[in-house]
Amino acid sequence: MAKDNGTFTVSILSEVGVVYYGDCNVLFVPAAHDTIAVLAHHTPMIAMLSSGTVSVKTGRDTQTITTVKSGLLCVGDNEATVLVNL
């Protein structure tokens, strides 16, 4: 689990397995009309995802993890889980 240093743990899972697992500063996911940015200690939420890219920012670098068709985001307890349909 991420320490209290502005990071949180992200798990990105697809039907074929783990796409990404690690700590990040910001998670970017595609939503219906815009991009959702999730930060450490984000308010708990569940959101449906639309097609687009999922990216994580660690330090100064932003890395595109995958392109998705749809998915589901669940945030809580300083963790984010993203279930994606590739």
ZIDAUR-V588803 format. One record per pair of residues at least 4 apart in sequence whose ideal C-beta (glycine too) atoms are under 8 Angstrom apart, sorted by sequence separation. I is the first residue (numbers start at 1). J is the second residue. If there is no record, write none. Layout:
# ZIDAUR-V588803
I,J
I,J
This chain:
# ZIDAUR-V588803
3,7
13,17
31,35
38,42
57,61
75,79
2,7
13,18
14,19
30,35
31,36
57,62
58,63
75,80
2,8
12,18
13,19
29,35
30,36
56,62
57,63
74,80
75,81
2,9
11,18
12,19
28,35
29,36
55,62
56,63
73,80
74,81
1,9
12,20
28,36
55,63
73,81
74,82
11,20
12,21
28,37
29,38
55,64
56,65
73,82
74,83
10,20
11,21
27,37
28,38
54,64
55,65
72,82
10,21
26,37
27,38
36,47
53,64
54,65
71,82
72,83
9,21
10,22
26,38
53,65
54,66
71,83
9,22
10,23
26,39
53,66
54,67
71,84
9,23
10,24
25,39
53,67
54,68
70,84
71,85
8,23
25,40
52,67
53,68
69,84
70,85
7,23
8,24
31,47
32,48
51,67
52,68
68,84
69,85
7,24
10,27
31,48
35,52
51,68
54,71
68,85
69,86
7,25
29,47
31,49
32,50
51,69
66,84
68,86
6,25
8,27
30,49
31,50
49,68
51,70
67,86
29,49
30,50
50,70
66,86
2,23
30,51
49,70
30,52
48,70
49,71
29,52
30,53
48,71
49,72
30,54
48,72
49,73
28,53
29,54
47,72
48,73
28,54
46,72
47,73
27,54
28,55
46,73
27,55
28,56
45,73
46,74
54,82
27,56
28,57
45,74
46,75
8,38
26,56
27,57
45,75
54,84
8,39
26,57
44,75
45,76
8,40
24,56
25,57
43,75
44,76
6,39
7,40
8,41
24,57
25,58
42,75
44,77
49,82
6,40
8,42
22,56
24,58
25,59
28,62
23,58
38,73
49,84
4,40
20,56
22,58
26,62
36,73
38,75
41,78
2,40
30,68
40,78
42,80
12,54
29,71
38,80
29,73
20,65
10,56
19,65
20,66
19,66
7,58
14,66
12,65
27,80
29,82
12,66
27,82
19,84
19,86
11,79
13,81
9,78
10,79
11,80
13,82
14,83
8,78
9,79
10,80
11,81
12,82
13,83
14,84
15,85
16,86
8,79
9,80
10,81
11,82
13,84
14,85
15,86
8,80
10,82
12,84
14,86
2,78
1,78
2,79
1,79
